[in-house]
């Protein structure tokens, strides 16, 4: 059974209590979003996601999308839900007010994203892709394009996509073949074929704005010859109303493992009229403004699936009677005890809970930095926030989706045989979560980005944005009577991370394959140390609140138990990954290719 209630209390905890000392200071421009407003937004978002989106999740998976007369039709109820979503202003929650959005901080909007990803991940992709397209358009589009397109995208009337992948190239975009021919009126005719285009076509919005990577006739080879173009499904007239159908449309819907209610399309562009976004041959620069936004969003997808998987597993574990507790009967009036009494079931539930709380705490820190990049009062704070976001973007994308996928499979395991049956609803979580580890750059690519680009950048400057606060926290709290043991465990893992960083820097300079061989283990180690730092801080806050006697004792006690489980059970294996990093590349690279 798919069960969900937004974890609003924990969301408020990471927003209002955990990161008050992050060093970014007060942020400008968010004065309207005080504590009362944030709480109201979270409550209303929960109602929409729980009462409107969740009931469509399993039926939408069963029905899927279809093409009728060249138009993709989404599952029953999706158009009505999208209309309600947009009319309530959710499509423009984080969009600048000058384009008609709400101007909310990312730190708040990411919590709302988590809710929609929990309750209906397929649905969430439609407005999510639009938000990413708006980021690229706002940063690189001409004033005419921004004035025409952004207001209608902000209110959800028009949606957006990103069109990168072709059948012969995915990550290696330098191989793409789509062409763009300049016209006398300043537009371009775009021709080519794309695959795996999320929300490539649908019946939710009146128009779809495609951001398409293509080559100009005189473009140099490789990635230095890629440009970005805005290609709408319908050509707008001067007054903003829709005109003729453009030469852009779906040729097929991909048959996928999961996310069946999300229209993943094969797209054809035949002399489609479009407009250049940014500078010629610098399309990747513009596209990565969107990609980085999407990578953080994909990480939130992993967290969202992990949360509903956990809640659904808890519901079942409390209800399912099977066996007796090893410590004595807990349900004497029934034929058996609920399976939540069994240690191995508790192990799985606590693992999911700790993953979710750790990822939520880290996402709140990263999203605070997303806001601080532009809204911090001090230039030094803005620069440090930018460095932190650069470092943590691949970690959020890869680690959160890895853990969300693991949580989905743990939920199936808690349900046992019933979890393997479609009607339980939890096997959908496992199928839906799997793609998040692949799209927007596979998790292996994220790890390579981390060790190959983010670590050596400016002699390790990005790392300082993380290492300095963690080191300072350990120094300040190592002797704390309440959390000293947790801080000691954090210090041990942080030491392993420092040694791993030095090892990769030394070996990688001589042999890039050495760094690449360690990349995935290093990303996981960095991510778990970051979560450990968040848990130790959370434990410190919880002890202080309990000492004050300010109420909500059960919440803070549960926070302490979860933190202790993380340090006891989850952090030690991650720390041990330093041994794998130190082992080098030989055992994975020495096997001749023909021997596989």
C-alpha positions as CSV (number, residue, x, y, z in Angstrom):
1,X,0.0,0.0,0.0
2,X,1.3,3.4,-0.9
3,X,1.2,5.5,2.2
4,X,2.3,9.1,2.6
5,X,2.2,12.1,4.9
6,X,4.8,14.8,4.4
7,X,7.4,14.7,7.1
8,X,6.8,18.4,7.8
9,X,8.2,18.5,11.3
10,X,11.5,17.1,10.0
11,X,11.4,19.6,7.1
12,X,10.9,22.4,9.5
13,X,13.7,21.1,11.7
14,X,16.3,21.2,8.9
15,X,15.0,24.5,7.6
16,X,14.7,26.4,10.9
17,X,16.9,24.7,13.5
18,X,19.8,22.7,11.9
19,X,21.6,25.1,9.6
20,X,21.3,28.4,11.4
21,X,25.1,28.6,11.8
22,X,26.0,27.7,8.2
23,X,28.0,30.9,7.8
24,X,25.9,32.3,4.9
25,X,24.2,34.8,7.1
26,X,20.8,36.4,6.4
27,X,19.7,36.1,2.8
28,X,18.2,39.1,1.0
29,X,14.9,38.9,-0.9
30,X,13.1,36.2,1.1
31,X,11.6,38.5,3.8
32,X,8.1,37.4,2.9
33,X,8.9,33.8,3.6
34,X,9.0,33.8,7.3
35,X,8.4,30.8,9.6
36,X,4.6,31.1,9.4
37,X,4.6,31.4,5.6
38,X,6.9,28.5,5.3
39,X,4.7,26.3,7.5
40,X,1.6,27.3,5.5
41,X,3.3,26.5,2.2
42,X,4.4,23.1,3.5
43,X,1.0,22.3,4.8
44,X,-0.8,23.2,1.6
45,X,1.8,21.3,-0.6
46,X,1.2,18.3,1.6
47,X,-2.5,18.4,1.0
48,X,-2.1,18.7,-2.8
49,X,0.5,15.9,-3.0
50,X,-1.3,13.6,-0.6
51,X,-4.9,14.1,-1.8
52,X,-4.4,14.8,-5.5
53,X,-1.1,13.4,-6.7
54,X,-0.8,10.2,-4.7
55,X,-4.1,8.7,-5.7
56,X,-2.9,9.0,-9.4
57,X,0.4,7.4,-8.8
58,X,-0.3,3.7,-9.1
59,X,-3.2,4.0,-11.6
60,X,-0.9,6.2,-13.8
61,X,1.8,3.6,-13.7
62,X,-0.8,1.0,-14.8
63,X,-2.2,3.1,-17.6
64,X,0.9,4.8,-18.9
65,X,1.0,7.3,-21.7
66,X,0.0,6.8,-25.3
67,X,0.2,8.6,-28.7
68,X,-3.1,9.6,-30.4
69,X,-3.0,11.4,-33.7
70,X,0.5,12.7,-33.1
71,X,-0.2,13.9,-29.6
72,X,0.9,12.2,-26.3
73,X,-2.0,11.6,-23.9
74,X,-1.1,11.3,-20.2
75,X,-3.0,9.0,-17.8
76,X,-6.5,9.8,-16.6
77,X,-6.6,12.5,-14.1
78,X,-3.2,14.0,-14.9
79,X,-4.5,17.0,-16.9
80,X,-6.9,18.0,-14.1
81,X,-4.1,17.5,-11.5
82,X,-1.7,19.6,-13.5
83,X,-4.3,22.4,-13.8
84,X,-4.9,22.4,-10.1
85,X,-1.1,22.4,-9.5
86,X,-0.6,25.4,-11.7
87,X,-3.6,27.4,-10.6
88,X,-2.4,27.1,-7.0
89,X,0.9,28.7,-8.1
90,X,3.2,25.7,-7.5
91,X,4.7,25.8,-11.0
92,X,6.3,29.1,-10.3
93,X,7.1,28.6,-6.6
94,X,10.9,29.3,-7.0
95,X,10.6,31.5,-10.1
96,X,11.5,35.2,-9.8
97,X,8.6,37.5,-9.2
98,X,9.4,39.6,-12.2
99,X,8.3,36.6,-14.4
100,X,5.2,36.0,-12.4
101,X,6.6,33.5,-10.0
102,X,6.5,33.4,-6.2
103,X,10.2,34.0,-5.6
104,X,10.5,31.4,-2.9
105,X,13.9,30.3,-1.6
106,X,15.3,27.0,-3.0
107,X,15.6,25.7,0.6
108,X,11.8,25.8,0.8
109,X,11.0,24.8,-2.7
110,X,13.2,21.6,-2.5
111,X,10.9,20.4,0.4
112,X,7.9,20.8,-1.9
113,X,9.8,19.0,-4.7
114,X,10.4,16.1,-2.3
115,X,6.7,15.8,-1.6
116,X,5.8,15.7,-5.3
117,X,8.6,13.2,-5.9
118,X,7.3,11.0,-3.1
119,X,3.7,11.0,-4.1
120,X,3.9,10.9,-7.9
121,X,7.4,11.0,-9.4
122,X,6.1,10.7,-13.0
123,X,3.9,13.8,-12.5
124,X,6.7,15.8,-10.9
125,X,8.9,15.5,-14.0
126,X,6.6,17.7,-16.1
127,X,6.8,20.9,-14.0
128,X,10.4,19.9,-12.9
129,X,11.7,20.0,-16.5
130,X,10.0,23.3,-17.1
131,X,11.8,24.8,-14.1
132,X,15.2,23.6,-15.4
133,X,14.5,25.0,-18.8
134,X,13.6,28.4,-17.3
135,X,17.0,28.5,-15.5
136,X,18.9,28.2,-18.8
137,X,16.6,30.6,-20.6
138,X,16.8,33.2,-17.9
139,X,20.5,33.0,-17.7
140,X,21.3,32.9,-21.4
141,X,18.2,33.9,-23.4
142,X,17.8,37.2,-25.1
143,X,15.4,39.7,-23.5
144,X,12.8,39.1,-26.3
145,X,12.9,35.4,-25.6
146,X,12.7,35.8,-21.9
147,X,9.8,38.3,-22.0
148,X,7.8,36.1,-24.4
149,X,8.4,32.7,-22.8
150,X,9.2,33.0,-19.1
151,X,5.9,34.3,-17.8
152,X,3.9,31.6,-19.5
153,X,6.3,28.9,-18.3
154,X,6.2,30.4,-14.8
155,X,2.4,29.9,-14.6
156,X,2.5,26.5,-16.2
157,X,0.6,27.5,-19.3
158,X,3.7,26.4,-21.3
159,X,6.1,23.7,-20.3
160,X,9.7,23.0,-21.1
161,X,12.1,20.2,-22.0
162,X,15.8,19.6,-22.5
163,X,16.7,17.7,-25.7
164,X,20.3,16.4,-25.6
165,X,20.5,12.7,-26.2
166,X,20.6,11.1,-29.7
167,X,20.6,7.4,-30.4
168,X,24.3,7.2,-31.0
169,X,25.4,9.6,-28.2
170,X,24.4,10.1,-24.6
171,X,27.1,11.4,-22.3
172,X,29.5,12.1,-25.2
173,X,27.5,15.0,-26.6
174,X,30.4,16.0,-28.9
175,X,29.1,13.3,-31.3
176,X,25.6,14.8,-31.8
177,X,24.4,15.4,-35.4
178,X,21.3,17.6,-35.1
179,X,21.8,20.7,-37.4
180,X,20.7,24.3,-37.2
181,X,20.7,26.4,-40.3
182,X,20.5,30.2,-39.9
183,X,17.7,32.1,-41.6
184,X,17.5,35.7,-42.8
185,X,15.1,36.7,-40.1
186,X,17.5,35.7,-37.3
187,X,15.9,32.4,-36.6
188,X,17.2,28.9,-37.3
189,X,15.8,25.7,-38.9
190,X,16.6,22.8,-36.6
191,X,16.7,19.2,-38.0
192,X,17.5,16.0,-36.2
193,X,16.3,13.3,-34.0
194,X,16.5,13.0,-30.2
195,X,15.7,10.1,-27.8
196,X,14.9,9.8,-24.1
197,X,13.2,13.2,-24.0
198,X,11.3,13.4,-20.7
199,X,8.0,15.4,-21.1
200,X,8.8,15.6,-24.9
201,X,5.1,15.8,-25.6
202,X,1.9,15.7,-23.5
203,X,-1.6,17.1,-23.1
204,X,-1.0,19.1,-19.9
205,X,0.3,22.5,-21.2
206,X,-0.8,24.5,-24.2
207,X,2.7,24.7,-25.6
208,X,6.0,22.9,-25.1
209,X,9.3,24.8,-25.2
210,X,12.2,22.5,-26.3
211,X,15.8,23.5,-25.5
212,X,17.7,21.6,-28.2
213,X,21.4,21.1,-28.7
214,X,22.4,21.3,-32.3
215,X,25.3,22.3,-34.6
216,X,25.7,25.3,-36.8
217,X,26.9,24.7,-40.4
218,X,30.4,26.1,-39.7
219,X,30.7,24.6,-36.2
220,X,33.9,23.1,-35.1
221,X,34.0,19.4,-34.2
222,X,33.3,18.0,-30.8
223,X,31.8,19.8,-27.8
224,X,33.2,23.2,-28.9
225,X,30.8,23.2,-31.8
226,X,27.5,22.8,-29.9
227,X,24.9,25.5,-29.7
228,X,21.6,25.7,-27.8
229,X,18.3,26.6,-29.5
230,X,14.8,27.3,-28.2
231,X,12.3,25.3,-30.4
232,X,8.6,25.6,-29.5
233,X,5.9,23.1,-30.3
234,X,3.7,25.9,-31.5
235,X,5.0,29.1,-32.9
236,X,3.9,32.1,-30.8
237,X,2.5,35.2,-32.4
238,X,3.7,38.6,-31.5
239,X,0.9,39.0,-28.9
240,X,1.8,35.7,-27.2
241,X,-1.1,33.6,-28.6
242,X,-0.3,30.4,-30.3
243,X,0.1,30.2,-34.1
244,X,1.1,27.3,-36.4
245,X,2.4,24.0,-35.3
246,X,6.2,23.8,-35.6
247,X,8.1,20.9,-37.1
248,X,8.8,19.3,-33.8
249,X,6.9,16.3,-32.5
250,X,7.1,12.8,-31.0
251,X,7.6,9.8,-33.1
252,X,7.3,7.2,-30.3
253,X,7.1,6.8,-26.6
254,X,9.9,4.8,-24.9
255,X,8.8,1.6,-23.2
256,X,10.4,1.9,-19.8
257,X,11.0,-0.1,-16.7
258,X,9.3,2.6,-14.6
259,X,8.0,6.2,-14.7
260,X,5.3,5.0,-17.0
261,X,3.1,8.0,-16.5
262,X,6.0,10.3,-17.6
263,X,6.1,10.7,-21.4
264,X,9.6,9.8,-22.4
265,X,9.6,10.5,-26.1
266,X,11.6,10.0,-29.3
267,X,11.5,13.4,-30.9
268,X,11.8,14.5,-34.6
269,X,12.8,18.0,-35.6
270,X,12.2,18.7,-39.3
271,X,13.1,22.2,-40.3
272,X,11.8,23.3,-36.9
273,X,12.0,27.0,-36.4
274,X,14.1,28.0,-33.4
275,X,16.1,30.7,-31.8
276,X,19.6,30.7,-30.5
277,X,20.0,30.7,-26.7
278,X,23.4,32.2,-25.6
279,X,26.4,32.4,-27.9
280,X,27.1,30.3,-31.0
281,X,29.1,27.2,-30.2
282,X,28.7,27.7,-26.5
283,X,25.5,25.7,-26.0
284,X,27.0,23.4,-23.3
285,X,27.7,26.3,-21.1
286,X,24.0,27.3,-21.3
287,X,22.8,23.7,-21.1
288,X,24.8,23.0,-17.9
289,X,23.1,25.9,-16.2
290,X,20.0,23.7,-16.6
291,X,21.8,20.4,-16.0
292,X,23.2,21.4,-12.7
293,X,19.7,22.5,-11.5
294,X,18.3,19.2,-12.8
295,X,21.0,17.1,-11.0
296,X,20.1,18.5,-7.7
297,X,16.4,18.0,-8.5
298,X,17.2,14.3,-9.4
299,X,18.8,13.9,-6.1
300,X,15.6,15.1,-4.5
301,X,13.8,12.5,-6.5
302,X,15.8,9.8,-4.8
303,X,15.0,11.3,-1.4
304,X,11.3,11.5,-2.3
305,X,11.1,7.8,-3.3
306,X,13.0,6.8,-0.3
307,X,10.6,8.6,2.0
308,X,7.4,7.1,0.6
309,X,9.1,3.7,0.5
310,X,9.9,4.1,4.2
311,X,6.4,5.2,5.2
312,X,4.8,2.4,3.3
313,X,7.1,-0.1,4.8
314,X,6.4,1.2,8.3
315,X,2.7,0.9,7.7
316,X,3.0,-2.7,6.6
317,X,5.4,-3.7,9.4
318,X,3.0,-2.4,12.0
319,X,0.0,-4.2,10.4
320,X,1.5,-7.5,9.2
321,X,1.3,-10.3,11.8
322,X,4.0,-12.9,11.5
323,X,6.0,-14.9,14.1
324,X,6.6,-14.0,17.7
325,X,9.1,-11.5,19.2
326,X,12.3,-13.1,20.4
327,X,12.0,-11.1,23.7
328,X,8.5,-12.3,24.4
329,X,5.0,-12.0,23.0
330,X,4.0,-8.4,22.2
331,X,0.5,-9.1,20.8
332,X,-1.0,-11.7,23.2
333,X,-4.5,-11.2,21.8
334,X,-3.5,-12.1,18.2
335,X,-2.1,-15.2,16.5
336,X,1.3,-13.5,16.0
337,X,3.2,-10.3,16.6
338,X,3.5,-7.5,14.0
339,X,6.8,-7.9,12.1
340,X,8.0,-4.5,13.3
341,X,9.1,-6.4,16.5
342,X,11.8,-8.4,14.6
343,X,15.4,-7.0,14.6
344,X,16.0,-7.5,10.9
345,X,12.8,-5.6,10.0
346,X,13.9,-2.9,12.4
347,X,17.3,-2.9,10.6
348,X,15.7,-2.2,7.3
349,X,13.3,0.4,8.6
350,X,16.0,2.3,10.6
351,X,18.3,2.2,7.5
352,X,15.6,3.8,5.4
353,X,14.8,6.4,8.1
354,X,18.4,7.3,8.5
355,X,19.0,7.6,4.8
356,X,16.0,9.9,4.5
357,X,16.8,12.1,7.4
358,X,20.5,12.4,6.5
359,X,19.7,13.2,2.8
360,X,17.1,15.8,3.9
361,X,19.5,17.5,6.2
362,X,22.2,17.6,3.6
363,X,19.8,18.8,0.9
364,X,18.7,21.6,3.2
365,X,22.3,22.7,3.5
366,X,23.0,22.5,-0.2
367,X,19.8,24.4,-1.1
368,X,20.6,27.1,1.5
369,X,23.8,27.5,-0.5
370,X,21.9,27.7,-3.7
371,X,20.0,30.6,-2.3
372,X,23.2,32.1,-0.8
373,X,25.0,32.1,-4.2
374,X,22.8,35.1,-5.1
375,X,21.2,36.3,-1.9
376,X,23.9,36.4,0.7
377,X,24.9,39.9,1.7
378,X,28.6,39.3,1.8
379,X,30.6,38.6,-1.4
380,X,32.7,36.1,0.5
381,X,29.6,34.2,1.5
382,X,28.3,34.1,-2.0
383,X,31.6,32.8,-3.3
384,X,31.8,30.1,-0.7
385,X,28.2,29.1,-1.3
386,X,29.0,28.7,-5.0
387,X,32.0,26.5,-4.3
388,X,29.9,24.4,-1.9
389,X,27.2,23.9,-4.5
390,X,29.8,22.9,-7.2
391,X,31.3,20.3,-4.8
392,X,28.0,18.9,-3.6
393,X,26.0,18.8,-6.8
394,X,27.4,15.4,-8.0
395,X,27.2,14.0,-4.4
396,X,23.5,15.0,-4.1
397,X,22.6,13.5,-7.5
398,X,24.5,10.3,-7.1
399,X,24.3,9.5,-3.4
400,X,20.6,10.4,-2.9
401,X,19.5,8.3,-5.9
402,X,21.7,5.4,-4.8
403,X,20.1,5.5,-1.3
404,X,16.6,6.1,-2.6
405,X,16.9,3.0,-4.8
406,X,18.2,1.0,-1.9
407,X,15.3,2.2,0.3
408,X,12.8,1.2,-2.4
409,X,14.2,-2.3,-2.5
410,X,14.2,-2.5,1.3
411,X,10.5,-1.7,1.3
412,X,9.9,-4.6,-1.1
413,X,11.9,-6.8,1.3
414,X,9.8,-5.7,4.3
415,X,6.6,-6.6,2.4
416,X,8.1,-9.9,1.4
417,X,6.2,-11.8,-1.2
418,X,3.5,-9.1,-1.2
419,X,6.1,-6.5,-2.1
420,X,6.8,-8.4,-5.3
421,X,3.2,-8.2,-6.3
422,X,2.1,-5.1,-8.2
423,X,-1.1,-4.5,-6.2
424,X,1.0,-3.7,-3.1
425,X,2.3,-0.6,-4.8
426,X,5.8,-0.8,-3.4
427,X,7.4,-2.6,-6.4
428,X,6.6,0.6,-8.4
429,X,9.0,2.5,-6.1
430,X,11.8,0.2,-7.1
431,X,11.1,0.6,-10.8
432,X,10.6,4.3,-10.7
433,X,13.7,4.9,-8.6
434,X,16.0,3.1,-10.9
435,X,16.2,5.7,-13.6
436,X,17.3,8.4,-11.3
437,X,20.7,6.7,-11.0
438,X,21.1,6.9,-14.8
439,X,19.6,10.1,-16.3
440,X,21.1,13.6,-16.0
441,X,24.5,11.9,-16.1
442,X,24.9,8.5,-14.6
443,X,26.1,8.2,-11.1
444,X,29.5,7.0,-12.4
445,X,29.8,10.2,-14.4
446,X,28.9,12.2,-11.3
447,X,31.8,10.5,-9.4
448,X,34.2,11.2,-12.3
449,X,33.0,14.9,-12.3
450,X,33.7,15.0,-8.5
451,X,37.3,13.7,-8.6
452,X,38.2,14.9,-12.1
453,X,36.8,18.4,-12.0
454,X,35.5,19.5,-8.6
455,X,38.4,18.3,-6.4
456,X,41.3,19.8,-8.4
457,X,39.5,23.0,-9.3
458,X,41.5,26.0,-8.2
459,X,43.8,23.9,-6.1
460,X,41.0,22.3,-4.1
461,X,39.1,25.5,-3.3
462,X,35.7,23.8,-3.5
463,X,36.7,21.3,-0.8
464,X,37.5,24.1,1.6
465,X,33.8,25.1,1.7
466,X,33.1,21.7,3.2
467,X,36.3,20.7,5.1
468,X,36.5,23.9,7.1
469,X,33.1,23.8,8.8
470,X,33.4,20.1,9.5
471,X,36.9,20.5,11.0
472,X,35.7,23.4,13.1
473,X,32.7,21.5,14.4
474,X,34.9,18.5,15.4
475,X,37.3,20.8,17.2
476,X,34.5,22.7,19.0
477,X,32.5,19.6,20.1
478,X,34.9,16.7,20.6
479,X,34.6,17.0,24.3
480,X,30.9,17.5,24.5
481,X,29.4,15.2,27.1
482,X,26.3,14.5,25.0
483,X,27.7,14.1,21.5
484,X,31.4,13.5,22.1
485,X,31.2,9.8,20.9
486,X,29.4,10.8,17.7
487,X,31.9,13.5,17.1
488,X,34.7,11.0,17.6
489,X,33.1,8.7,14.9
490,X,32.8,11.7,12.6
491,X,36.4,12.6,13.2
492,X,37.5,9.1,12.2
493,X,35.5,9.1,9.0
494,X,36.6,12.7,8.2
495,X,40.2,11.6,8.7
496,X,39.6,8.7,6.2
497,X,38.1,11.3,3.8
498,X,41.2,13.6,4.1
499,X,43.5,10.6,3.5
500,X,41.5,9.5,0.5
501,X,41.6,13.0,-0.9
502,X,45.3,13.2,-0.6
503,X,45.7,9.7,-2.1
504,X,43.5,10.6,-5.1
505,X,45.3,13.9,-5.7
506,X,48.7,12.2,-5.6
507,X,47.9,9.1,-7.7
508,X,45.6,11.0,-10.1
509,X,48.3,13.4,-11.1
510,X,50.4,10.5,-12.3
511,X,47.7,8.3,-13.7
512,X,44.1,9.5,-14.3
513,X,42.8,5.9,-14.2
514,X,43.8,5.7,-10.6
515,X,41.5,8.6,-9.7
516,X,38.7,7.3,-11.9
517,X,39.0,3.8,-10.2
518,X,38.5,5.4,-6.8
519,X,35.7,7.9,-7.9
520,X,32.6,6.0,-6.9
521,X,33.9,5.0,-3.5
522,X,35.2,8.5,-2.9
523,X,31.8,10.1,-3.7
524,X,30.1,7.8,-1.3
525,X,32.6,8.4,1.5
526,X,32.3,12.2,1.1
527,X,28.5,11.9,1.1
528,X,28.4,9.8,4.3
529,X,30.8,12.1,6.1
530,X,28.6,15.1,5.1
531,X,25.5,13.2,6.4
532,X,27.5,12.4,9.6
533,X,28.2,16.0,10.1
534,X,24.5,16.8,9.7
535,X,23.5,14.1,12.1
536,X,26.0,15.2,14.8
537,X,24.7,18.8,14.5
538,X,21.2,17.5,14.7
539,X,22.0,15.5,17.9
540,X,23.5,18.7,19.4
541,X,20.3,20.6,18.6
542,X,18.2,17.8,20.0
543,X,20.0,17.6,23.3
544,X,19.8,21.3,23.7
545,X,16.0,21.3,23.0
546,X,15.4,18.5,25.4
547,X,17.4,20.3,28.1
548,X,15.3,23.4,27.6
549,X,12.1,21.4,28.0
550,X,10.4,23.3,25.2
551,X,8.1,20.4,24.2
552,X,8.1,17.9,21.4
553,X,10.4,15.6,23.4
554,X,9.4,12.6,21.3
555,X,10.6,14.2,18.1
556,X,14.0,15.1,19.5
557,X,14.4,11.7,21.2
558,X,13.7,10.0,17.9
559,X,16.2,12.3,16.2
560,X,18.9,11.1,18.7
561,X,18.1,7.4,18.1
562,X,18.3,7.8,14.4
563,X,21.6,9.7,14.6
564,X,23.0,7.0,16.9
565,X,21.9,4.3,14.4
566,X,23.6,6.2,11.6
567,X,26.9,6.3,13.5
568,X,26.6,2.7,14.8
569,X,25.5,1.0,11.6
570,X,25.9,3.1,8.5
571,X,28.9,5.3,8.8
572,X,31.5,2.5,9.6
573,X,31.1,0.7,6.3
574,X,31.4,4.0,4.4
575,X,34.6,4.8,6.3
576,X,36.0,1.4,5.4
577,X,35.7,2.4,1.7
578,X,39.1,4.2,2.1
579,X,40.6,0.7,2.0
580,X,39.0,0.2,-1.4
581,X,40.2,3.6,-2.6
582,X,43.8,2.9,-1.4
583,X,43.8,-0.5,-3.2
584,X,44.2,1.2,-6.5
585,X,43.1,0.4,-10.0
586,X,45.0,-2.9,-10.7
587,X,42.3,-5.4,-9.8
588,X,39.7,-3.7,-12.0
589,X,42.0,-2.7,-14.9
590,X,44.4,-5.6,-15.3
591,X,42.0,-8.0,-16.8
592,X,42.3,-7.9,-20.7
593,X,39.1,-6.9,-22.4
594,X,39.0,-10.1,-24.4
595,X,39.0,-12.1,-21.1
596,X,35.6,-10.8,-20.0
